Amino acid sequence: MTNDRPNPDALLQEVRAGSSGKLKIYFGYAAGVGKTFAMLNDAHEELERGIDVVAGYIEPHNRKETMRLLDGLPKIQTKLVTYKNMCLEEFDVDAVLLRQPGVVLVDELAHTNAPGSRNKKRYQDVRELLDTGIDVYTTVNVQHIESLNDIVEDITQIAVKETIPDQFFDQADFIKLIDVEPDELLKRFSEGKIYEAERAALAMHKFFTKENLKLLREIAMRKVTDRISFLNEQTMPFSDKRASMKLLVCINESEASQKLIRWTARAAEAFHASFTALYVDDGDTESLPLADKKTLQENLALAEKLGADTVTINGHNLSETIAEYAKLSGVTNIVLGKSNRKSFLLGKFGADLEDELIDSLQAIEIHIIPSSRKEKTKKHAWTLKNIVTWHDTAKMFAALILATILSAGLSELGIGDQNIIMVYILSVLVISRITTGYLYGIIGSLLAVLIFNFFFMTPLYTFNTVQVGYPVTYGIMLLVALITSALTVRMKKIAKQAVVRERRTEILYELNKKLLVTRQLDGILELVTAYLVRLLGRSIIVYAEEPKEDGTGGTFLQEKDETGALAMLSPAERAVVHWVFRSGKEAGRTTDTLSGSAGFYLPVISGGKILGVIGIFCDPNKEALTQDNRLFLRMVSSQVATSLERQKLTDEQRQILIETEKEQMRSNLLRAISHDLRTPLTGILGASSALLENQLDETTRDKLVLDIKEDSEWLIRMVENLLSVTRINEGMLTVNADLEAAEEVIGGAVRRIRSRFKNRTIHVRVPDEVVLIPMDATLIEQVLINLMENALRHGGADAKVWVNVTLVRDEVVFTVKDDGVGIPKERFGQLFDNFGVEARERVDMTRGLGIGLSICMSIIKAHGGTMEVAENPGGGALFRFTLPLGGDSRAK
């Protein structure tokens, strides 16, 4: 039967090209609400319109009204699947692909297919059909949505195993909610229209209780409502019509803004809406008095505390900026205080802010909140000293003098007054460009008109004007100069704001790019602190873990000034860091928690876990961190969190690999012990038994005793090696380096080897001069013994050994070689692994190479040297290791 099945790949290649199919889901809160009935009804309507509709799979309900709707609809034959001696009917995806209908009906979207099917879940079958351009109508209940599964289980106390991903549900082109009253649904149950009488009674007792159905219905309706709201926000971001409320409160540096924020917070809570606190920076924020800056920061902090999103945007026309933001962000209600513009002379000729917003935002409600008490107009400390500087004054007069000299030259050349007027307007532009604020542009405009009148208008050198039209000329000249001056100052502010934004964007981009390629924890901390110092101009400290009592523990400090660095390292500051680590909240200066500290501390959080803390020194004699700085720090902290999380995962992966290698080492150790200890122990047991049980001649007895002695010595060395491995793997290997003579160490090793291997040839060659090497003589002697013993044991009975010492620049080279059978080249890379070589050729070895070579490599590395193996040109193996010399180590 399987041979007759069509090839799915061939079918996919034959399907029609074009866009993917449309998915329509009939959604309900429980079985029996009428999902399948509604789907079949719509299918008949589509069929009457000439659409090619087929029923792919309809659950065989015991509902006569529903099943009657199948009459007249083309059907796709279901496929039969045998599973555990049962014959199951399943949806035939391949048959639908071969048939290529316009619309296919597939009931029970969350169904799990029988084992052996191409896809595990039915929604995966549906996705395959959609990808080929076939429209699908399907049904699903609220309990089958993955994110709602546990909520439904808590309500009904029944675990539903079959679910579909929320993403698949959300990506549906159409969701049709099928709804009936719970009482009507229970009536259908009692009448046996949904389940048989016995099953219906059980369902009504457990799952389909009235209380459960009410809650499930609410959840289903909320799910569909949330989807509609989301789609409206995506498809109608600029629409004047809104179904949900979103509030916007406009604040400034006034204390009255706090009342606006609290009123908006209460309204948002009452209507279950979100709200945003907006501050428009016109470029003069930096020049505000310190008290006003502090009030502004308090207003923004209050808004955040009450749950608002705080936004600071740049703009010079307040009403246009607010209106544009409200349109883009989907605001439905704007809250603002009464404008004080009427108190200014120029404000008499313009509309109030609220009037301008009402005119431009006719679909948005404007709430004007009066102050509880009449707020006095703030008298800013604008003294002559604050707004007038000798530097800018000199620039202004220099520009006017140059303009006058140039105008005098043009006048001598007979060039008309209109060109001289342009020269003075140009001078006003220059003044506005090279000075600070609006004042010099205004004064320069007035002076330019007066100078022009005094030096170039008849009668000369007086302020009288004879010609009738010149007062109008002066007026227009003054107006043009004032306007151009104001525009120039505004452009300067815009340029300055753009530079600040560009700098921050550039820093964020560079930081993100470098964090992606930085892998070590110290590198991440150093990079972050360096960039924050560069941006904020303050001392920065970053903690990657909670500090210990002595101040250590994943800390990196970048100094901007010594005072700030010392203050950040004090025990009192560490106490603040401890609190931030444990609470996960901001603390320190400019906050309501531990505000007496020297720094501001921000937690670095990822996935609800605190990965670190960033501390910024706040000098009490300087300006505090602005809200803009805090927002920037939060953006940086999110990038740092991602890097620290990645580094943590990398460290955990590395630790897992280490643990795996240790486990492998333990297994190899057991294998090594099982072989290398069994052989000598068996020899000792056999020899001792022979000595006790038999009358042996003296030669045989001496031979057995010698064998026992050799095997015992080998066992002692094996135990010493095992202890060395334990110390090395636990990081306990220490090198007590003293200046030792190379020939003495080699002599000691050779004497011990010759006592074990009598009548074997060992050649030694050392330099003529005495070479003093900084080393642990006991450990290096053990290395030489292990290498010579391996050469004598595995090189063959007649193998000879050569031990050579040579000087090469600033290191000493030790060579141990033999002329025996040698070592296969393919095993060179594994010789120094812990026990890695012992798994091979065990049956041909009386005693393996053991763990000696691994220990040799660890000892040489601990001395700062290198070790390698190679083929001996004369046959056999060659081991070479180097030890570094310290200073002048040659004694002549």
Secondary structure, 3 states (H helix, E strand, C coil): CHHHCCCHHHHHHHCCCCCCCCEEEEEECCCCCCHHHHHHHHHHHHHHCCCCEEEEECCCCCCHHHHHCCCCCCECCCEEEEECCEEEEECCHHHHHHHCCCEEEECCCCCECCCCCCCCEHHHHHHHHHHCCCEEEEEEEHHHEHHHHHHHHHHHCCCCCCCECHHHHHCCCEEEECCCCHHHHHHHHHCCCCCCHHHHHHHHHHCCCHHHHHHHHHHHHHHHHHHHHHHHHHHCCCCCCCCCCEEEEEECCCCCHHHHHHHHHHHHHHCCCEEEEEEEECCCHHHCCHHHHHHHHHHHHHHHHCCCEEEEEECCCHHHHHHHHHHHHCCCEEEEECCCHHHCCHHHHCCCHHHHHHHHCCCCEEEEECCCCCCCCCCCCCCHHHHCCHHHHHHHHHHHHHHHHHHHHHHHCCCCHHHHHHHHHHHHHHHHHHCCCCHHHHHHHHHHHHHHHHHHCCCCCCCCCCCCCHHHHHHHHHHHHHHHHHHHHHHHHHHHHHHHHHHHHHHHHHHHHHHHHCCCHHHHHHHHHHHHHHHHCCCEEEECCCCCCCCCCCEEEECCCHHHHHHHCCHHHHHHHHHHHHHCCCEECCCCCCCCCCEEEEEEEECCEEEEEEEEECCCCCCCCCHHHHHHHHHHHHHHHHHHHHHHHHHHHHHHHHHHHHHHHHHHHHHHHHHHCHHHHHHHHHHHHHHHHCCCCHHHHHHHHHHHHHHHHHHHHHHHHHHHHHHHHCCCCCCCCEEEEHHHHHHHHHHHHHHHCCCCCEEEECCCCEEEEEECHHHHHHHHHHHHHHHHHHCCCCCCEEEEEEEECCEEEEEEEECCCCCCHHHHHHCCCCCHHHHCCHHHCCCCCCCHHHHHHHHHHHCCCEEEEEECCCCCEEEEEEEECCCCCEEC
